[in-house]
Amino acid sequence: MPSSHSATVSSLSTVTGLYFGFSSLPFLIVLIFTLITMFDAAGVRRNVGRQARILNKMLDEFYEKGEFKEGRLKELLGHTPVEVFAGAFLGIIIALLICAF
């Protein structure tokens, strides 16, 4: 599934570029916001998922000994780079279609 975060911010960047120009200050500001959001969607959130996987493995070891009773953590929190780029592509296409009409 494409990243909805990437789709939203890339759509915002595309619309800003179309209305204000791709060499304008508003586009540059939105582009920086877009890149930060996409980096977060792909990197930081995926690392949290890796940490959850490790913690769940530790919980499994505790369960075997019968010493710890807590719920498991959600491991799939972030997006893969493919999902981020697919979301960005989808956002750009949607923005172009909406602005064309």
Rosetta constraint file for C-alpha pairs under 8 A:
AtomPair CA 1 CA 83 HARMONIC 6.24 0.50
AtomPair CA 2 CA 6 HARMONIC 8.00 0.50
AtomPair CA 2 CA 7 HARMONIC 7.66 0.50
AtomPair CA 2 CA 82 HARMONIC 7.87 0.50
AtomPair CA 2 CA 83 HARMONIC 4.42 0.50
AtomPair CA 2 CA 84 HARMONIC 6.23 0.50
AtomPair CA 2 CA 85 HARMONIC 7.65 0.50
AtomPair CA 2 CA 86 HARMONIC 5.21 0.50
AtomPair CA 2 CA 87 HARMONIC 4.43 0.50
AtomPair CA 2 CA 90 HARMONIC 7.94 0.50
AtomPair CA 3 CA 7 HARMONIC 6.26 0.50
AtomPair CA 3 CA 41 HARMONIC 7.56 0.50
AtomPair CA 3 CA 79 HARMONIC 6.64 0.50
AtomPair CA 3 CA 83 HARMONIC 5.43 0.50
AtomPair CA 3 CA 84 HARMONIC 5.11 0.50
AtomPair CA 3 CA 85 HARMONIC 7.89 0.50
AtomPair CA 3 CA 86 HARMONIC 7.09 0.50
AtomPair CA 3 CA 87 HARMONIC 4.63 0.50
AtomPair CA 3 CA 88 HARMONIC 7.65 0.50
AtomPair CA 4 CA 8 HARMONIC 6.02 0.50
AtomPair CA 4 CA 87 HARMONIC 5.98 0.50
AtomPair CA 5 CA 9 HARMONIC 6.32 0.50
AtomPair CA 5 CA 37 HARMONIC 7.07 0.50
AtomPair CA 5 CA 38 HARMONIC 7.21 0.50
AtomPair CA 5 CA 41 HARMONIC 7.13 0.50
AtomPair CA 5 CA 87 HARMONIC 7.39 0.50
AtomPair CA 6 CA 10 HARMONIC 5.86 0.50
AtomPair CA 6 CA 34 HARMONIC 7.36 0.50
AtomPair CA 6 CA 37 HARMONIC 6.99 0.50
AtomPair CA 6 CA 38 HARMONIC 5.53 0.50
AtomPair CA 6 CA 41 HARMONIC 7.51 0.50
AtomPair CA 6 CA 84 HARMONIC 5.72 0.50
AtomPair CA 6 CA 85 HARMONIC 7.33 0.50
AtomPair CA 6 CA 87 HARMONIC 4.99 0.50
AtomPair CA 6 CA 88 HARMONIC 4.85 0.50
AtomPair CA 6 CA 91 HARMONIC 7.23 0.50
AtomPair CA 7 CA 11 HARMONIC 5.99 0.50
AtomPair CA 7 CA 84 HARMONIC 7.99 0.50
AtomPair CA 7 CA 86 HARMONIC 7.87 0.50
AtomPair CA 7 CA 87 HARMONIC 4.24 0.50
AtomPair CA 7 CA 88 HARMONIC 4.54 0.50
AtomPair CA 7 CA 89 HARMONIC 7.01 0.50
AtomPair CA 7 CA 90 HARMONIC 5.77 0.50
AtomPair CA 7 CA 91 HARMONIC 3.92 0.50
AtomPair CA 7 CA 92 HARMONIC 7.26 0.50
AtomPair CA 8 CA 12 HARMONIC 6.26 0.50
AtomPair CA 8 CA 87 HARMONIC 7.97 0.50
AtomPair CA 8 CA 88 HARMONIC 7.71 0.50
AtomPair CA 8 CA 91 HARMONIC 5.87 0.50
AtomPair CA 9 CA 13 HARMONIC 6.14 0.50
AtomPair CA 9 CA 30 HARMONIC 7.94 0.50
AtomPair CA 9 CA 33 HARMONIC 7.66 0.50
AtomPair CA 9 CA 34 HARMONIC 5.17 0.50
AtomPair CA 9 CA 37 HARMONIC 7.48 0.50
AtomPair CA 9 CA 88 HARMONIC 7.63 0.50
AtomPair CA 9 CA 91 HARMONIC 7.42 0.50
AtomPair CA 10 CA 14 HARMONIC 6.10 0.50
AtomPair CA 10 CA 34 HARMONIC 6.21 0.50
AtomPair CA 10 CA 88 HARMONIC 5.20 0.50
AtomPair CA 10 CA 89 HARMONIC 7.66 0.50
AtomPair CA 10 CA 91 HARMONIC 5.35 0.50
AtomPair CA 10 CA 92 HARMONIC 5.78 0.50
AtomPair CA 11 CA 15 HARMONIC 6.18 0.50
AtomPair CA 11 CA 88 HARMONIC 7.46 0.50
AtomPair CA 11 CA 91 HARMONIC 4.32 0.50
AtomPair CA 11 CA 92 HARMONIC 4.91 0.50
AtomPair CA 11 CA 93 HARMONIC 7.81 0.50
AtomPair CA 11 CA 94 HARMONIC 6.93 0.50
AtomPair CA 11 CA 95 HARMONIC 5.12 0.50
AtomPair CA 12 CA 16 HARMONIC 6.06 0.50
AtomPair CA 12 CA 30 HARMONIC 7.32 0.50
AtomPair CA 12 CA 95 HARMONIC 7.59 0.50
AtomPair CA 13 CA 17 HARMONIC 6.05 0.50
AtomPair CA 13 CA 27 HARMONIC 6.37 0.50
AtomPair CA 13 CA 30 HARMONIC 5.62 0.50
AtomPair CA 13 CA 31 HARMONIC 5.79 0.50
AtomPair CA 13 CA 34 HARMONIC 7.04 0.50
AtomPair CA 14 CA 18 HARMONIC 6.14 0.50
AtomPair CA 14 CA 92 HARMONIC 5.93 0.50
AtomPair CA 14 CA 95 HARMONIC 6.33 0.50
AtomPair CA 14 CA 96 HARMONIC 7.37 0.50
AtomPair CA 15 CA 19 HARMONIC 6.17 0.50
AtomPair CA 15 CA 95 HARMONIC 6.06 0.50
AtomPair CA 15 CA 96 HARMONIC 7.54 0.50
AtomPair CA 15 CA 99 HARMONIC 7.38 0.50
AtomPair CA 16 CA 20 HARMONIC 5.76 0.50
AtomPair CA 16 CA 21 HARMONIC 7.24 0.50
AtomPair CA 16 CA 22 HARMONIC 7.81 0.50
AtomPair CA 16 CA 26 HARMONIC 6.99 0.50
AtomPair CA 16 CA 27 HARMONIC 5.53 0.50
AtomPair CA 16 CA 30 HARMONIC 7.51 0.50
AtomPair CA 17 CA 21 HARMONIC 4.62 0.50
AtomPair CA 17 CA 22 HARMONIC 4.39 0.50
AtomPair CA 17 CA 23 HARMONIC 7.69 0.50
AtomPair CA 17 CA 24 HARMONIC 7.59 0.50
AtomPair CA 17 CA 27 HARMONIC 5.37 0.50
AtomPair CA 18 CA 22 HARMONIC 6.88 0.50
AtomPair CA 20 CA 24 HARMONIC 6.14 0.50
AtomPair CA 20 CA 26 HARMONIC 7.10 0.50
AtomPair CA 20 CA 27 HARMONIC 7.00 0.50
AtomPair CA 21 CA 27 HARMONIC 7.11 0.50
AtomPair CA 22 CA 27 HARMONIC 6.00 0.50
AtomPair CA 22 CA 28 HARMONIC 7.82 0.50
AtomPair CA 23 CA 27 HARMONIC 6.92 0.50
AtomPair CA 23 CA 28 HARMONIC 7.34 0.50
AtomPair CA 24 CA 28 HARMONIC 6.45 0.50
AtomPair CA 25 CA 29 HARMONIC 6.26 0.50
AtomPair CA 26 CA 30 HARMONIC 6.23 0.50
AtomPair CA 27 CA 31 HARMONIC 5.89 0.50
AtomPair CA 28 CA 32 HARMONIC 6.24 0.50
AtomPair CA 29 CA 33 HARMONIC 6.38 0.50
AtomPair CA 30 CA 34 HARMONIC 6.04 0.50
AtomPair CA 31 CA 35 HARMONIC 6.18 0.50
AtomPair CA 32 CA 36 HARMONIC 6.24 0.50
AtomPair CA 33 CA 37 HARMONIC 6.18 0.50
AtomPair CA 34 CA 38 HARMONIC 6.11 0.50
AtomPair CA 35 CA 39 HARMONIC 6.03 0.50
AtomPair CA 36 CA 40 HARMONIC 6.15 0.50
AtomPair CA 37 CA 41 HARMONIC 6.15 0.50
AtomPair CA 38 CA 42 HARMONIC 6.22 0.50
AtomPair CA 38 CA 84 HARMONIC 6.47 0.50
AtomPair CA 39 CA 43 HARMONIC 5.68 0.50
AtomPair CA 39 CA 44 HARMONIC 7.37 0.50
AtomPair CA 40 CA 44 HARMONIC 5.07 0.50
AtomPair CA 40 CA 45 HARMONIC 6.25 0.50
AtomPair CA 41 CA 45 HARMONIC 5.85 0.50
AtomPair CA 41 CA 46 HARMONIC 7.50 0.50
AtomPair CA 41 CA 78 HARMONIC 5.88 0.50
AtomPair CA 41 CA 79 HARMONIC 5.79 0.50
AtomPair CA 41 CA 84 HARMONIC 6.92 0.50
AtomPair CA 42 CA 46 HARMONIC 6.16 0.50
AtomPair CA 42 CA 78 HARMONIC 6.17 0.50
AtomPair CA 42 CA 79 HARMONIC 5.03 0.50
AtomPair CA 42 CA 80 HARMONIC 5.63 0.50
AtomPair CA 42 CA 81 HARMONIC 5.58 0.50
AtomPair CA 42 CA 84 HARMONIC 6.38 0.50
AtomPair CA 43 CA 47 HARMONIC 6.29 0.50
AtomPair CA 43 CA 78 HARMONIC 7.47 0.50
AtomPair CA 43 CA 79 HARMONIC 7.88 0.50
AtomPair CA 44 CA 48 HARMONIC 6.56 0.50
AtomPair CA 44 CA 78 HARMONIC 7.59 0.50
AtomPair CA 45 CA 49 HARMONIC 6.59 0.50
AtomPair CA 45 CA 77 HARMONIC 5.93 0.50
AtomPair CA 45 CA 78 HARMONIC 4.38 0.50
AtomPair CA 45 CA 79 HARMONIC 7.34 0.50
AtomPair CA 46 CA 50 HARMONIC 6.49 0.50
AtomPair CA 46 CA 76 HARMONIC 7.47 0.50
AtomPair CA 46 CA 77 HARMONIC 6.17 0.50
AtomPair CA 46 CA 78 HARMONIC 4.19 0.50
AtomPair CA 46 CA 79 HARMONIC 6.29 0.50
AtomPair CA 46 CA 80 HARMONIC 7.50 0.50
AtomPair CA 47 CA 51 HARMONIC 6.31 0.50
AtomPair CA 47 CA 78 HARMONIC 7.72 0.50
AtomPair CA 48 CA 52 HARMONIC 6.22 0.50
AtomPair CA 48 CA 75 HARMONIC 7.79 0.50
AtomPair CA 48 CA 77 HARMONIC 7.02 0.50
AtomPair CA 48 CA 78 HARMONIC 7.67 0.50
AtomPair CA 49 CA 53 HARMONIC 6.28 0.50
AtomPair CA 49 CA 74 HARMONIC 7.25 0.50
AtomPair CA 49 CA 75 HARMONIC 4.45 0.50
AtomPair CA 49 CA 76 HARMONIC 5.45 0.50
AtomPair CA 49 CA 77 HARMONIC 5.40 0.50
AtomPair CA 49 CA 78 HARMONIC 6.71 0.50
AtomPair CA 50 CA 54 HARMONIC 6.44 0.50
AtomPair CA 50 CA 75 HARMONIC 6.81 0.50
AtomPair CA 51 CA 55 HARMONIC 6.19 0.50
AtomPair CA 51 CA 75 HARMONIC 7.99 0.50
AtomPair CA 52 CA 56 HARMONIC 6.01 0.50
AtomPair CA 52 CA 73 HARMONIC 5.76 0.50
AtomPair CA 52 CA 74 HARMONIC 6.61 0.50
AtomPair CA 52 CA 75 HARMONIC 5.27 0.50
AtomPair CA 53 CA 57 HARMONIC 6.27 0.50
AtomPair CA 53 CA 73 HARMONIC 7.70 0.50
AtomPair CA 53 CA 75 HARMONIC 5.66 0.50
AtomPair CA 54 CA 58 HARMONIC 6.34 0.50
AtomPair CA 55 CA 59 HARMONIC 6.21 0.50
AtomPair CA 55 CA 73 HARMONIC 7.71 0.50
AtomPair CA 56 CA 60 HARMONIC 6.20 0.50
AtomPair CA 56 CA 72 HARMONIC 5.93 0.50
AtomPair CA 56 CA 73 HARMONIC 6.49 0.50
AtomPair CA 57 CA 61 HARMONIC 6.45 0.50
AtomPair CA 58 CA 62 HARMONIC 6.39 0.50
AtomPair CA 59 CA 63 HARMONIC 6.08 0.50
AtomPair CA 59 CA 68 HARMONIC 7.23 0.50
AtomPair CA 59 CA 70 HARMONIC 7.70 0.50
AtomPair CA 59 CA 72 HARMONIC 7.60 0.50
AtomPair CA 60 CA 64 HARMONIC 6.34 0.50
AtomPair CA 61 CA 65 HARMONIC 6.80 0.50
AtomPair CA 62 CA 66 HARMONIC 6.18 0.50
AtomPair CA 62 CA 67 HARMONIC 5.70 0.50
AtomPair CA 62 CA 68 HARMONIC 5.46 0.50
AtomPair CA 63 CA 67 HARMONIC 6.35 0.50
AtomPair CA 63 CA 68 HARMONIC 5.85 0.50
AtomPair CA 63 CA 69 HARMONIC 6.93 0.50
AtomPair CA 79 CA 83 HARMONIC 5.84 0.50
AtomPair CA 79 CA 84 HARMONIC 6.36 0.50
AtomPair CA 80 CA 84 HARMONIC 6.41 0.50
AtomPair CA 81 CA 85 HARMONIC 6.21 0.50
AtomPair CA 82 CA 86 HARMONIC 5.97 0.50
AtomPair CA 83 CA 87 HARMONIC 6.05 0.50
AtomPair CA 84 CA 88 HARMONIC 6.23 0.50
AtomPair CA 85 CA 89 HARMONIC 6.07 0.50
AtomPair CA 86 CA 90 HARMONIC 6.08 0.50
AtomPair CA 87 CA 91 HARMONIC 6.09 0.50
AtomPair CA 88 CA 92 HARMONIC 6.23 0.50
AtomPair CA 89 CA 93 HARMONIC 6.21 0.50
AtomPair CA 90 CA 94 HARMONIC 6.13 0.50
AtomPair CA 91 CA 95 HARMONIC 6.09 0.50
AtomPair CA 92 CA 96 HARMONIC 6.15 0.50
AtomPair CA 93 CA 97 HARMONIC 6.16 0.50
AtomPair CA 94 CA 98 HARMONIC 6.11 0.50
AtomPair CA 95 CA 99 HARMONIC 6.05 0.50
AtomPair CA 96 CA 100 HARMONIC 6.02 0.50
AtomPair CA 97 CA 101 HARMONIC 6.77 0.50
